[in-house]
Every structure is written in structure tokens, then in C-alpha cells.
């Protein structure tokens, strides 16, 4: 199963490798939240729910899985992409779930109660760069199912 996931990620890389510099795409492509708690190989066709071929895709995606079930995703957008543009793309879909609690100028949070996941938008800084998490200025969008890894456990009856 992990080999299938690696193949899917490699297939998505050409889309994600387009350099943000000099591009003037209208649409910033976000990951599809339907991938959370998905545990079938068919789920990886759900990339974004958008059919945009000229959209601005993340430069890197990391998927957190447990026994083939996705419980978290991290999308990194190039530092040339403005923070406000990523924020606006998320707000277009999830504005009603924006959480002012804990949000700052470089960190925005959404709690999507209806679908049981949260989104964090973070502007990477020099501390993140020193820890090899992301280059300073990179926009990091994290989707996590409520309960994290435990969200993939089958319900107890």
C-alpha cells in the first residue's frame, strides 16, 4: 500500500513542481479535505476536487497515514506565493470555521466541525528553516482530522 501511495505522490509531483515565480494563475489549488480518513487506494484521485490544470499547486505535499488511512496532510506553497493569497483560498471554502482564538498575523486556524478536521496556515520563519521544516517564507497548510491518528481507528461498537 505504501508503494502505491509513493507512486501517486510521484505522479502528482510534476503538478506541484511548477515554480510560483512569475506565474499569474487565478486559482490556488488546496488539498481536498475528503482525503482525510480515506482508507482506499481510490481516494488518491481526490487531489483537490478542482479541474484546474493551470492552478498554483503546492510545491510539496506530505501525507500522514496509519494502516493506509490518511489522517493528516501538509501542503507547502512557495515563498513567492503571498500569505494573503493562500489565506483567501482557504477562506473561500472555510470562512465560517475561521477561529480567531490562537490566530496571529502569521498563523491562521480553522476548525471545520461539520467534517471533523482542522486547518492551520502558518508562515514559516527562520526557526522552521533551522529545523529543516520549511524555507523561511514558505506557506504551510496543515489539514488534520480530529483525533489525529486515532481518527483512522474503526469505531468501537
C-alpha positions as CSV (number, residue, x, y, z in Angstrom):
1,X,0.0,0.0,0.0
2,X,2.8,2.4,0.8
3,X,4.3,1.7,-2.6
4,X,1.0,2.7,-4.2
5,X,1.0,5.9,-2.2
6,X,4.6,6.7,-3.2
7,X,3.6,6.2,-6.9
8,X,0.6,8.5,-6.5
9,X,2.8,11.2,-4.9
10,X,5.4,10.9,-7.6
11,X,2.6,11.2,-10.2
12,X,1.4,14.4,-8.5
13,X,4.9,15.9,-8.2
14,X,5.0,17.3,-11.8
15,X,1.9,19.3,-11.0
16,X,3.4,20.5,-7.7
17,X,6.8,21.4,-9.1
18,X,5.7,24.4,-11.1
19,X,7.6,27.3,-9.8
20,X,5.4,30.1,-8.4
21,X,7.8,32.8,-9.5
22,X,6.4,34.7,-12.5
23,X,3.2,32.8,-12.6
24,X,-0.1,34.7,-12.5
25,X,-2.6,31.8,-12.0
26,X,-6.0,32.8,-10.8
27,X,-6.6,29.7,-8.8
28,X,-4.6,28.5,-5.8
29,X,-5.2,24.7,-5.5
30,X,-5.8,23.4,-2.0
31,X,-5.7,19.8,-0.9
32,X,-9.1,18.0,-0.8
33,X,-10.2,17.5,2.8
34,X,-12.1,14.4,1.6
35,X,-8.7,12.6,1.7
36,X,-8.8,12.7,5.5
37,X,-10.0,9.4,7.0
38,X,-9.9,7.9,3.5
39,X,-8.5,4.4,3.5
40,X,-8.8,3.1,-0.1
41,X,-6.4,3.5,-2.9
42,X,-9.2,5.1,-4.9
43,X,-9.0,8.1,-2.5
44,X,-5.9,9.4,-4.1
45,X,-7.8,10.6,-7.1
46,X,-9.3,13.2,-4.9
47,X,-6.3,15.5,-5.1
48,X,-8.1,18.8,-5.0
49,X,-11.6,18.5,-6.3
50,X,-10.7,21.1,-8.9
51,X,-10.1,20.5,-12.5
52,X,-7.7,23.4,-12.9
53,X,-4.6,22.4,-14.8
54,X,-3.1,25.9,-14.6
55,X,-3.7,26.4,-11.0
56,X,-1.0,27.1,-8.5
57,X,-0.3,23.8,-6.8
58,X,1.7,23.3,-3.6
59,X,5.4,22.7,-4.2
60,X,5.4,19.8,-1.7
61,X,2.7,17.6,-0.1
62,X,3.3,15.4,2.9
63,X,0.6,12.8,3.9
64,X,0.3,11.3,7.3
65,X,-1.2,7.8,7.3
66,X,-1.9,4.9,9.6
67,X,-2.6,1.5,8.1
68,X,-3.5,3.1,4.7
69,X,-5.8,5.7,6.2
70,X,-4.9,9.4,5.7
71,X,-5.3,11.4,8.9
72,X,-3.2,14.5,8.1
73,X,-1.8,16.4,5.1
74,X,0.7,19.2,4.9
75,X,0.9,21.4,1.8
76,X,3.9,23.7,1.3
77,X,3.4,26.7,-1.0
78,X,6.4,28.6,-2.4
79,X,7.6,31.6,-0.5
80,X,6.8,33.7,-3.7
81,X,3.1,33.0,-3.1
82,X,1.6,35.7,-0.8
83,X,0.3,34.6,2.6
84,X,-2.9,36.6,1.9
85,X,-3.5,34.6,-1.3
86,X,-3.3,31.2,0.5
87,X,-5.5,32.6,3.3
88,X,-8.1,33.9,0.8
89,X,-8.2,30.5,-1.0
90,X,-8.9,28.7,2.4
91,X,-11.4,31.4,3.4
92,X,-13.3,30.9,0.1
93,X,-14.1,27.4,1.3
94,X,-14.0,27.5,5.0
95,X,-14.6,31.2,6.1
96,X,-17.4,30.2,8.6
97,X,-15.0,28.0,10.5
98,X,-12.2,30.5,11.0
99,X,-11.0,30.6,14.6
100,X,-9.8,33.9,15.9
101,X,-8.6,32.1,19.1
102,X,-4.9,31.4,18.7
103,X,-4.7,33.1,15.2
104,X,-2.0,35.7,14.7
105,X,-0.6,37.6,11.8
106,X,1.5,34.6,10.7
107,X,-0.8,31.8,11.9
108,X,-4.5,31.3,11.0
109,X,-6.7,28.5,12.2
110,X,-10.0,26.9,11.0
111,X,-12.0,24.2,12.9
112,X,-14.3,22.6,10.4
113,X,-16.6,21.0,12.9
114,X,-19.0,19.6,10.3
115,X,-16.3,17.4,8.7
116,X,-14.2,16.9,11.9
117,X,-10.9,18.4,10.8
118,X,-8.8,21.5,11.4
119,X,-6.7,23.6,9.1
120,X,-3.6,25.6,10.1
121,X,-2.0,28.1,7.8
122,X,1.5,29.1,9.0
123,X,4.2,31.4,7.6
124,X,7.5,29.5,8.0
125,X,10.2,31.6,9.7
126,X,13.9,31.2,10.3
127,X,13.3,28.8,13.2
128,X,11.4,26.5,10.9
129,X,14.2,26.7,8.4
130,X,16.8,25.9,11.0
131,X,14.8,22.8,12.0
132,X,14.6,21.8,8.3
133,X,10.8,22.0,8.3
134,X,10.4,24.6,5.5
135,X,12.3,27.5,4.0
136,X,11.6,30.8,5.7
137,X,8.7,32.5,3.8
138,X,7.1,29.2,2.8
139,X,3.3,28.9,3.4
140,X,2.5,25.7,5.3
141,X,-1.1,24.5,5.2
142,X,-1.8,21.6,7.6
143,X,-5.1,19.6,7.5
144,X,-5.6,17.2,10.4
145,X,-8.5,15.0,11.3
146,X,-9.9,15.5,14.8
147,X,-8.2,12.9,16.9
148,X,-5.1,12.7,14.6
149,X,-4.0,9.1,14.0
150,X,-6.9,7.8,16.2
151,X,-9.4,9.2,13.6
152,X,-8.4,6.2,11.4
153,X,-9.3,3.6,14.0
154,X,-12.5,1.7,13.3
155,X,-15.4,2.8,15.6
156,X,-16.0,0.6,18.6
157,X,-19.4,-0.9,18.7
